[in-house]
């Protein structure tokens, strides 16, 4: 450990281990497993109760349950599981213990396999885990034949109560819980924290992880002291498949083709997963996944809105055409080994790679002056009044992201003692090398009669344009000369974390219930770095125009011809690189500005008590986390010719780079308490209160300071803030769940969060920050205080009581209301990325060989970025997406699948609230995607 705090935590853990090793069990141990009647798999979260002693335990991930300190005698075990019959088993206990193998059959008496296959299988296992949880959580699982309902982890989590997803280019990427910013969540894979591939953020784009490699996803909305305390939204825990989850060898294959309507192209997807046990000591499970998706995005972006002479217009308007080839590859492997009857060891590994080849063509209008005329819905610009710059450019970018995670650990049970221990290593990486981003061809229209253009804003989301003068030159590619090339020689973001964890628990049997005392220590070592080398070229040795690189337009929102071809320029660059003239000033500026390094060490320890007596369960305790940061970056000052630097007047534009570094430490004490009350056998009430802390984004605390100074000495800047405090929150939850039928739940809950020091980007004038003077600056700062209050509702049911054929219907609906507001710089604002209303609705049908599902996911509008005032705040419009899937089981081993995604062609829209209505900032549409394929399992 790097400091005394960490050493003390681990010394305490080692001392507890020595004390435990010296203890002896005082009575017999009753243990066993719970499995479904088909013999296909174990049933995690089945509840086993010793009726005579009124003691209960849940089956673990491999279906195992255990009672320590059981007096000798004969007992009745009562076992319950969602969708299954209540089972009673007689068992006789004597020293040193007894084993019980429990089989659960379907509640409706149907064939056993239906208990764990298809939509009902997902529903039953999800409800079972949610029902037995200590706190408020939602669970998503795959069924016994390797089926998960969606393509990636982010898309799958969208179906859970209180959860929605922020899309990127039509695909779910970032998870928002209870309408809150994705940065307020934590995510882990097999217990290892998931680092973020992107350079500036902590939030993980979970579309990197293929759903085929995942066994379950738990969204935990209340925390207990044994959990990391860095979440306000939820802790998202992803688990890959273990061989011990299944009792029989398994091998599954999937092959699909997907068709995107906007591109008119088909894309392949294949996956395989397997599991097998060797005797009763060793199990191996794993999977492979490959998915190539070709899709397109049609986009319009507007900026710099102004009102002049009663005409409202954007001074910059861009028509963007994206074509993307996205490849997702993944592999997982799990090894479980029973070393002795009391010690289980495991090793888990996951690798996922996400590659994007993106082509973007743009037509850009940049107007220097105000419009010459217009109306309530139009704006007219004339080059006679001021320059109109028209840019036609190309981005040819290849980006690769990867996440790798390895975890080894185990559990040892000895009498009333339980020891859990693990070590993990995770690394995320995002790399570009050789991207052209972009190459620009431009023409400046600055004289009378050269160019006239009228913009039509009657449809806010799709502004049109018409050329009223100079159409010939506007359409002539030879008029557009090479202006600039930006080439990313290297963009490398790396995020690496090593974790050690140890927990020890001691159970005490009381006259009225059980008490467990648990303690643990955890050490996390994280390093995140970013290195950028961006080379800027602004000249060529001979004439070079757009006419040399023409390609066809495939953009649907406007006519943007002539455009560069998607791949034509790269070959020219390769053969003619020596003819380009590098701009050393811009190269030095861009490359030095982005670089940073942040080390983050977190040492944590906790102590908790867990009581279970009759219908009541209570978990309470405290966690302490100490954080240490070492931060490195650059102060980059851009000074124009004629400006002064250190008293010297400069004769040319210059860049000055000064390394900066900062360090800090802070400690957070995080108490929590959770209550669960089984009011009846089918009605559960939960309450939770906990303190949590979310550390600032890595890019926000990185000491990257950029100052641009003109020849008059005016200084504009953008700053990182290494002095940012973390979010701190008190969180309260109260919920009630009614399991009114074997495959059904009706639940409702309320929550309240009081957040201190929430973070926003703010604009300042005439000041100094960490010794750097500015006239205007954008700086991330801590707000004053924010409150989040909301309510959740969830209903899910398999309607087995209806007469045929309607007894195959399954319905689900969940809704979340979130009111999240905060104070910053005298303004009351909604918290960034917080959506007031979210809901998910599902209608399914499953009977015999047929399985159908129609799903709708809605997210309300939200504040995306804070501007200088309410009129310049950036909002994202509400979003409603429909998906439908169909499956037909040809035989017990073979199934045909089909799916339609984004049936309503729901777009992405960002805007400002102007005094005369909404002002467009960004519009994107993606059209729908269809999929068809086959699945086989053996």
VENQUI-V316317 format. One record per run of one state. SS is the DSSP state (hx for helix, st for strand, lp for the rest). FROM is the first residue (numbers start at 1). LEN is the number of residues. If there is no record, write none. Layout:
ss->SS from->FROM len->LEN
ss->SS from->FROM len->LEN
This chain:
ss->lp from->1 len->3
ss->hx from->4 len->19
ss->lp from->23 len->5
ss->st from->28 len->9
ss->lp from->37 len->4
ss->st from->41 len->2
ss->lp from->43 len->4
ss->st from->47 len->4
ss->lp from->51 len->4
ss->st from->55 len->4
ss->lp from->59 len->5
ss->st from->64 len->7
ss->lp from->71 len->2
ss->st from->73 len->8
ss->lp from->81 len->3
ss->st from->84 len->1
ss->lp from->85 len->2
ss->st from->87 len->7
ss->lp from->94 len->3
ss->st from->97 len->8
ss->lp from->105 len->1
ss->st from->106 len->1
ss->lp from->107 len->5
ss->hx from->112 len->4
ss->lp from->116 len->2
ss->hx from->118 len->15
ss->lp from->133 len->4
ss->st from->137 len->5
ss->lp from->142 len->10
ss->st from->152 len->1
ss->hx from->153 len->5
ss->lp from->158 len->5
ss->st from->163 len->6
ss->lp from->169 len->2
ss->st from->171 len->7
ss->lp from->178 len->4
ss->hx from->182 len->3
ss->lp from->185 len->1
ss->st from->186 len->4
ss->lp from->190 len->2
ss->st from->192 len->2
ss->lp from->194 len->12
ss->hx from->206 len->3
ss->lp from->209 len->1
ss->st from->210 len->1
ss->hx from->211 len->3
ss->st from->214 len->7
ss->lp from->221 len->14
ss->st from->235 len->6
ss->lp from->241 len->2
ss->hx from->243 len->3
ss->st from->246 len->1
ss->lp from->247 len->3
ss->st from->250 len->11
ss->lp from->261 len->4
ss->st from->265 len->14
ss->lp from->279 len->3
ss->st from->282 len->27
ss->lp from->309 len->2
ss->st from->311 len->30
ss->lp from->341 len->2
ss->st from->343 len->25
ss->lp from->368 len->5
ss->st from->373 len->2
ss->lp from->375 len->3
ss->st from->378 len->5
ss->lp from->383 len->5
ss->st from->388 len->27
ss->lp from->415 len->2
ss->st from->417 len->16
ss->lp from->433 len->2
ss->st from->435 len->11
ss->lp from->446 len->6
ss->st from->452 len->5
ss->lp from->457 len->7
ss->st from->464 len->6
ss->lp from->470 len->1
ss->hx from->471 len->5
ss->lp from->476 len->1
ss->hx from->477 len->3
ss->lp from->480 len->1
ss->st from->481 len->30
ss->lp from->511 len->2
ss->st from->513 len->28
ss->lp from->541 len->4
ss->st from->545 len->1
ss->hx from->546 len->4
ss->st from->550 len->2
ss->lp from->552 len->11
ss->st from->563 len->2
ss->lp from->565 len->3
ss->hx from->568 len->12
ss->st from->580 len->3
ss->lp from->583 len->1
ss->hx from->584 len->11
ss->lp from->595 len->1
ss->st from->596 len->18
ss->lp from->614 len->2
ss->st from->616 len->24
ss->lp from->640 len->4
ss->st from->644 len->2
ss->lp from->646 len->2
ss->st from->648 len->2
ss->lp from->650 len->4
ss->st from->654 len->25
ss->lp from->679 len->4
ss->st from->683 len->12
ss->lp from->695 len->3
ss->hx from->698 len->4
ss->lp from->702 len->3
ss->st from->705 len->5
ss->lp from->710 len->5
ss->st from->715 len->5
ss->lp from->720 len->7
ss->st from->727 len->12
ss->lp from->739 len->5
ss->st from->744 len->13
ss->lp from->757 len->2
ss->st from->759 len->11
ss->lp from->770 len->2
ss->st from->772 len->11
ss->lp from->783 len->2
ss->st from->785 len->14
ss->lp from->799 len->7
ss->hx from->806 len->3
ss->st from->809 len->16
ss->lp from->825 len->2
ss->st from->827 len->4
ss->lp from->831 len->6
ss->st from->837 len->11
ss->lp from->848 len->2
ss->st from->850 len->10
ss->lp from->860 len->2
ss->st from->862 len->4
ss->lp from->866 len->4
ss->hx from->870 len->3
ss->lp from->873 len->1
ss->st from->874 len->3
ss->lp from->877 len->2
ss->st from->879 len->13
ss->lp from->892 len->2
ss->st from->894 len->8
ss->lp from->902 len->6
ss->st from->908 len->7
ss->lp from->915 len->2
ss->st from->917 len->9
ss->lp from->926 len->3
ss->st from->929 len->9
ss->lp from->938 len->1
